[in-house]
Amino acid sequence: MKILLAMFGVLICTSCVPPAPTPGPSAQSAPAAAASQSRQGTGAFDYYLLNLSWAPEFCHSKPDSPECSGHFGFIVHGLWPQYRNGGYPESCSQAPGLSNPSQMLDIMPDLHLIQHEWMVHGTCSGLAAADYFALIRKAFTSVKIPSDFVDTQRQFSISPADLKGEFERGNPAITDAGMAVSCGGGAYLVAVEICLTKDGKPTQCGGSIRDCNAPAIRVPRIQ
């Protein structure tokens, strides 16, 4: 009987010992993921998409957001690396952002937005944070905003084609193929997107960039 109990104890012990650990998916894929991340972070993309968000439309549904207290018109939502054949890299590293992000608040009036844009898009630019945000400022200031969109105190409607025409008249280097108009529900203006080379010059957009197809879009006034 004692022998049987001893053997039974051995069996119980043996069944309770966990099997030797095997590498999980994260351990197995880490080197490949790190290599991919490293390649993405070197600036391996084709062009930038400068997204100029129309703040009054955003603020209609989110009036308590930081960018809704400064009477803004167009602000920079982001400068996004893009692939010519569609798609884009994102979240390429954990590189530190700006040491003083408040220096960007005049054109990107939300500290959370500044950090978010750096982590998701800026880390894929191949640039240090200071150089990436300097390029954002250069890109923004190089675009002449049409007078109808500067401190406008009335809501008005305009076709996407006419809106693009106004931008193109003030910015001869920007063409129809180098920009897009984005609209949301109810055909309200959401953003104007301009495609730029890696050094900030206007260029043709890739095939995945699409215009708003509404016949006319509403432009909420600046408040």
N, C-alpha and C positions, 0 to 999 in steps of 0.2 A: 504493500500500500504506500509506504514511504517513497519507494522507487517511483511508483506511478505519479505521486504528487510532485516529486522533484522534476520528472519529465514534463508534467503539465505546466509547471512553473517556467521551465525553459521555453516551452512553446509560447506561453503568454508573453514572456520577455522579448522573444524573437519577433513576435507579431507586433509589439509596441515600438520597436526601433524604427524610426523613419528611414526611408530609402535615402541613399546618398544624393545631395542636392545636384540638380542639373541646371545649367545656365538657362534663365528665362529669356523671353523675347527681347527684353530691354538690354540684357547683358550681351546677347548675341548680336544685336543690331547696333550697339553703341558705336563701334568703330566706323561702320558704314555711315551712320547718321552724322557723326562728327566730321567725316570727310566731306559729306554732302553739304553740311553747314559751312564748312571752311570754304568750299568752292563758291557757294552762294554769296558769302560775305566779301568776296573779292571784286564785286561789281560786275559779275557775269550776267548782264542783261543788255537790252537793246536801246531803250530810251526811257525817259521819264514822262509820267502823266501828272501835270500840275492841276490839282483840283481846287478851283476857287468856289467856295460854297457861298450861296446867297443867304446871309445870316437871318434876314427877316422871315424867310420861309421856315428855317429851322426853329426860330424862336416862337413861332406861332403855337407850336405844340410843346415847347420846352422853355417857357419864359424865364425860369429861374436859373438857367445855365449861365455861366460866366460871360459868354460872348453876347448875351442878350441885354447887357447893362451899359453898353458903350456906343449905341447908335451906329452899328457897323452895317456896311453893305456887303461887298465881297470880302471874305477873309480866306486865308489859306487853310484848307482842310488837310492837304498833304501833297507831297512830291513823291510819287510812287514809281519805283523801278518796274518796267514792263518788258515782256518778251514780244517780239514782233509778230509771232504766230499765235499770240494769245496767252493768257496766264501771267503769273508774276511770282517772284520769290517773296518769302515773308519770314519774319522772325529768325534771322540768320545767325544771331549771336546774342550774348549777354553783355556786350560792350557797354560801358557807362555812357549816359547821355550828357547833356549840357550841365556844366557846374552851376550856371546861372540861367535857368530856363526862362525866367521872367523877362529877359532881354528880347524875347520873341512875342510878348503879349500884344504888341501893337498890331501884329498881322495874324497871329494865332492866339486869340484871347482866351485861352483855357490851358492851365498848366497840365491837366490830365491829358488833354489832346496832344500837347507837345511831347510828353513822355510816351504816350501810346504810338504816335507816328514814328518816333525814333525806334522803339523796340520792334514794331511790326515791319516798317518799311526802311527806315534809315540804316538799320544794321545790315541791310542787303545792298547798300550803295557802294560799299568799298571805301567809304570816307569815314574819317573821325567825326564825332558829333558836331564839333565846332565848324568843320568844313561843310558838312551836310546842311546845317541850318544857315550857313552863310550863302550856300547855293539857293536855298529856299528864298531867302530875302532878295538875292539877285534876280531870281526868276520872277518873283512877285513885282518888284519895282520896275522890271523891264516891260511889263504889260501895261499899256495905257488903257485905263478903264473908260468906256464911253460916258459922255456927260449925263446921259439919261439914267445912269446907274450910280451917280455920285450924289449922295444926299437927296435922293428923290423923296418927295413928300406926298406922292400920290401913287396909288396902284394903277398899273396900266397893263395892257396886253400887247404881245408882239409875237410874230412867228419865229420859229427857230432859225429860219434862213435869214430873216432881217436882223435878228440878234447877232448872228455870226457876221453879217455884213457890217454892222456897227463896229464890232471888234476888229475886223479886217481893215476897215478904213483908217482906224487909229494905229493899227499895227500891221504895216504892209507885208512884213515877213511871215505873218500867220495866214494860212490858207484854209479853205473849207476842209481839206483833207487833214489838216493839222489841228483841228479842234472839234469839240462836240458839246452839245447842249444837253443837260440832264434835267428831266422834269419828274415830278412826283404825282401823287393822286390829285385829281382835280386839275391836272395840267398846270401846276405851279412850278415856277423856276426853282430848281434845287441847286444847280451848279453849272459853271462853265469849265470845261476841261481842255487844257492846252498841252499838246505833245511837244517835248523838248529833247534835244540831244543831251548827252552826259555833261556838256559844258554849258547848258542852259539856253541853247539857240532853238528857235522853232523848227520843227521837223514834221514829217507826215506820221500820222498815227498808225498803229497796227490794225489788223483786220477785226479785232475783237471790240474796238471802241465804237459805240453806236450813239446816234443822235436821238433825241426825243422826237417821236413821230406825230405829236399833236399838231394840228394846223395852227394853233395859237397857244401861247403859254402866258399865264398871269404872273406879274412881277409885283409881289407885295411891297408896300412902301417901307422905307427905313423909319423906325420909330425911336 
